[in-house]
Amino acid sequence: MKDKTRLIALSDSPEMDGELVIFETNAPSKRLKELEKESCALFTEEAYDEIPNWSYTLEFEGYLCRYIDSEQHVTPYGTSEEWQQENYQNIKEFYYIDKLKPESIN
């Protein structure tokens, strides 16, 4: 059985030019963590073109993953964290695509 739908946040890069993306999904958090780990490994290897499109991947697997909104990490008006707290304060799941620390590789 698929989980109940909820909003999640995905940070696609820790840099200033990255963005925080809000999705509605019913994919289990375990699957999202696996996708996060895979994405981070590819980001660390600088294989940017190979990082999976989360929405496409999850929908191909039979889950809902619908884009809701996004915000750049840094804008003239504030940060994506401030934006998220103002507009989507009920989100409890956050996923990050970032470089892995050397001790966490493998």
VEXDREN-2710 file (C-alpha; in Angstrom, 1 decimal):
% VEXDREN-2710
k/r/px/py/pz
1/MET/0.0/0.0/0.0
2/LYS/1.3/3.5/-0.9
3/ASP/1.7/6.0/1.9
4/LYS/-0.7/9.0/2.3
5/THR/0.3/12.0/0.3
6/ARG/2.2/14.8/2.0
7/LEU/4.4/17.7/1.1
8/ILE/8.2/17.3/1.1
9/ALA/11.1/19.7/0.5
10/LEU/14.1/18.9/-1.7
11/SER/17.1/21.2/-1.8
12/ASP/18.8/20.6/-5.1
13/SER/22.1/22.2/-4.3
14/PRO/23.7/23.8/-1.3
15/GLU/25.0/26.7/-3.3
16/MET/23.4/30.1/-3.6
17/ASP/22.1/29.3/-7.1
18/GLY/20.3/26.2/-5.9
19/GLU/16.7/26.1/-5.0
20/LEU/14.3/24.5/-2.5
21/VAL/11.6/22.5/-4.3
22/ILE/8.3/21.5/-2.8
23/PHE/6.6/18.3/-4.0
24/GLU/3.5/16.4/-3.0
25/THR/4.2/12.7/-2.9
26/ASN/3.0/9.4/-1.5
27/ALA/6.4/7.7/-1.9
28/PRO/7.6/6.1/1.4
29/SER/10.3/8.0/3.2
30/LYS/12.6/5.0/2.9
31/ARG/12.4/5.2/-0.9
32/LEU/13.1/9.0/-0.8
33/LYS/16.1/8.4/1.4
34/GLU/17.5/5.9/-1.1
35/LEU/16.9/8.4/-3.9
36/GLU/18.6/11.1/-1.8
37/LYS/21.6/8.9/-1.2
38/GLU/21.9/8.0/-5.0
39/SER/21.6/11.7/-5.9
40/CYS/24.2/12.8/-3.4
41/ALA/26.7/10.2/-4.7
42/LEU/26.3/11.4/-8.3
43/PHE/26.5/15.0/-7.2
44/THR/29.8/14.2/-5.3
45/GLU/31.1/12.5/-8.5
46/GLU/30.1/15.7/-10.4
47/ALA/27.9/13.4/-12.6
48/TYR/25.2/16.1/-12.7
49/ASP/23.5/14.8/-15.9
50/GLU/23.0/11.4/-14.2
51/ILE/21.2/12.7/-11.1
52/PRO/17.7/11.3/-11.3
53/ASN/14.7/13.5/-11.9
54/TRP/12.8/12.7/-8.7
55/SER/9.4/13.4/-10.1
56/TYR/9.9/11.2/-13.2
57/THR/11.6/8.4/-11.2
58/LEU/8.9/8.2/-8.6
59/GLU/6.0/8.4/-11.0
60/PHE/7.6/5.7/-13.1
61/GLU/7.7/3.5/-10.0
62/GLY/4.0/4.2/-9.5
63/TYR/4.1/6.9/-6.9
64/LEU/2.6/10.4/-7.0
65/CYS/5.3/13.1/-7.1
66/ARG/3.8/16.4/-8.1
67/TYR/5.7/19.7/-8.3
68/ILE/4.1/22.3/-6.0
69/ASP/6.4/25.3/-5.8
70/SER/10.1/26.3/-5.5
71/GLU/12.3/29.2/-4.4
72/GLN/16.0/30.0/-5.0
73/HIS/18.1/29.6/-1.8
74/VAL/19.1/33.2/-1.8
75/THR/17.1/36.1/-3.3
76/PRO/17.0/39.8/-2.7
77/TYR/14.0/39.2/-0.5
78/GLY/15.4/36.5/1.8
79/THR/16.3/32.8/1.9
80/SER/14.5/29.7/0.8
81/GLU/14.4/28.6/4.5
82/GLU/12.5/31.8/5.4
83/TRP/10.2/31.3/2.4
84/GLN/9.5/27.7/3.4
85/GLN/8.7/28.7/7.0
86/GLU/6.3/31.4/5.8
87/ASN/4.5/29.3/3.1
88/TYR/4.9/25.7/4.0
89/GLN/5.6/25.5/7.7
90/ASN/4.0/22.1/8.1
91/ILE/6.6/20.3/6.0
92/LYS/8.4/17.7/8.2
93/GLU/10.5/15.9/5.6
94/PHE/13.5/17.6/4.0
95/TYR/15.9/16.0/1.5
96/TYR/19.2/17.4/0.2
97/ILE/21.3/16.9/-2.8
98/ASP/24.8/17.8/-1.6
99/LYS/28.4/16.5/-1.8
100/LEU/29.0/13.5/0.5
101/LYS/31.6/13.8/3.2
102/PRO/34.5/11.5/2.6
103/GLU/33.6/9.2/5.5
104/SER/30.1/8.6/4.2
105/ILE/31.2/7.5/0.7
106/ASN/30.6/3.8/0.0
END
